[in-house]
Amino acid sequence: MKIQKNRLLTAHILSTCVISSVLSGCATSSATHSKSDPWEGWNRDVSEFNKDFDDTILKPLAKGYQEVTPNPVDESISNAFSNINDIGVTINDFLQFKFKQGGMDASRFLINTTVGLVGIFDVAKLIDLPKHDEDFGQTLGVWGVPSGNYMVLPFIGASSPRDAFGLLGDALFNPLTYVSFFGGFAANAATAAATGVDITDTRSDVMQSEKIIDEASVDRYDFVKNAYIQRRDYLVYDGNPPEDNNDPLAGQNINTDTGTASTTPTQGTAQGFLSAPASTTADPITNAIPQKSGSVEVINNSATLPKTETPSQAPVIDNSRHILDITAPNE
């Protein structure tokens, strides 16, 4: 798995479109949409558009890129864009009050920019400075901004209102944004070329993911939606998202010996013909629970079964000692 790419505004938009369109696919819109996904009709239509765009333009470019680009060159390109991305990661570290991680990411950027030749080589990982994944959408989540409904945007793919707004912050933290705005024609051309290379390189790196999704999912739209929501929660809460309170097994006690689940009765639970009487005396003859009004008689016949006699052991004769009695034939 290669290190994560730079989040240029346009690059992020199209590269996210690539990944989302690969995963989303075309699916039939249901007549009634779930309350948790009120924009499902729009989302499915845009997912289909994104997939068509990917199949027509981006995927052929990515396949050609893979064929002509050696792996060392491909990795160096990925490292260079990832190094630029570390600027925004560092800023978001401090905005989320992760001062230690912010210092590590700032050191990572400085080392890779100098010793790593503008990020072509990831030298920082050799001295225990790993790559982190922080963006302004996560920062808003840490600040308590709700994500809102799941949404799929043209050329962006899987997103949410919070993460869509976070793209603006990521663009402001990217130095190439200012090069594009304030630079001349040559600077704009160079930025556009870099963006195109980053998009194509990103798309080529998710070829294997496309195959996994095609084999693992029944409805790719639902698969991508659930994966995206869980992934964003994982990142916002640094790997410790809150537990789901809608778990249907939350009120059940699991018997580890028998593997059965029993619901703990609460106050006001009806007790009638399904519950055994509070106090009973077993009949020594039939071993049955005496029937009382409003209860079902429960008879235990296990005690009346005839005892199984253990068959007597067959005698074991040790003939090994007779081997010594075998003599050689007379000559």
Order of alpha helices (4+ residues) and beta strands (2+ residues): alpha-alpha-alpha-alpha-alpha-alpha-beta-beta-alpha-alpha-alpha-alpha-alpha-beta-beta
